[in-house]
Amino acid sequence: MNEVFRMIFLCVVVAIVSFVVREQKKEYGIMLSIVCGVLILLFMVNDVHNVIDKLSELAIDFNLPISSLKIIFKAMAISIITESASVLCRDMGENSIAIKAELIGKIGLIYLAFPMIIELLDIVVMILRR
C-alpha cells in the first residue's frame, strides 16, 4: 500500500514540475509526463503479478474454467493499455486521437466478451427448453 502512495506522490510532483516546465519548454513537460507514466507502469508490474496470482487462486477455488480467467486477464490488459494510451494522447494535446483509442479499447472489450456472451445465451436457451 505504501507503494501506491509513493506513486501518487510521484504523479503529483511530476505534474507540478511539468506544469512549471511547460511554461518555458512545452516539449520538456510532455517528456516528463511520458517518463512518469513509464515509471509508474514499471513499478506496477509487481502489483499486477499479485492481482493475477489472487485471481488464479479464486479461479481454482471456484472451479472457474481457465478460458474465463484468460478473458479476465485480457480485459484487464486492454483496459490498462487503453487508458494509458488515451491519457498519453491527451497529454500531447491529441484529444481526438485519445477518443479513438478509447473507442478501440471498448470495441476490443466487446469482442473479447463474445465467447462469454455466447456461453450465457446457450445456458439461457437450455434452461428455457426444459
C-alpha positions, -999 to +999 in steps of 0.1 A: +000+000+000+029+023+007+040+020-030+006+033-041+010+065-020+046+069-033+034+066-069+006+090-063+031+114-047+054+110-077+025+118-100+016+150-081+053+161-081+058+154-118+025+172-126+037+203-107+072+202-123+057+195-157+033+225-153+062+248-144+084+234-172+057+237-198+057+274-194+092+275-208+095+244-229+063+226-237+081+195-251+100+190-218+068+190-199+054+163-223+086+142-219+083+144-181+047+131-183+057+103-206+087+093-183+064+094-153+039+072-170+065+046-180+080+046-144+046+040-129+039+011-153+072-004-144+065-001-107+031-016-111+043-048-128+048-065-094+013-054-083-002-068-115+015-101-108-001-102-073-035-095-088-030-123-114-020-147-086-050-138-065-074-142-094-058-175-103-064-187-067-100-176-069-104-194-102-091-226-087-112-222-055-144-217-075-135-242-103-137-215-130-126-226-164-091-213-175-107-197-206-127-174-183-096-165-164-078-157-196-106-134-207-105-115-174-067-111-177-070-099-213-098-075-203-076-060-176-047-056-200-069-039-227-084-016-201-050-005-187-033-001-221-063+018-235-064+042-205-026+047-207-027+054-244-057+078-241-040+098-213-008+100-232-026+113-263-044+139-242-011+149-226+002+156-261-028+176-270-044+150-292-078+147-277-095+133-309-069+105-311-075+098-274-112+094-280-105+070-309-081+050-286-108+047-260-133+036-287-109+009-299-105-003-263-142-006-259-147-024-291-118-048-281-136-055-248-169-062-265-151-085-289-134-102-261-167-108-243-184-126-272-174-161-261-188-155-226-220-140-240-225-170-263-220-193-233-246-174-213-270-175-242-265-212-245-273-217-208-304-195-211-316-215-241-310-248-223-330-235-193-359-223-214-361-256-233-366-276-201 
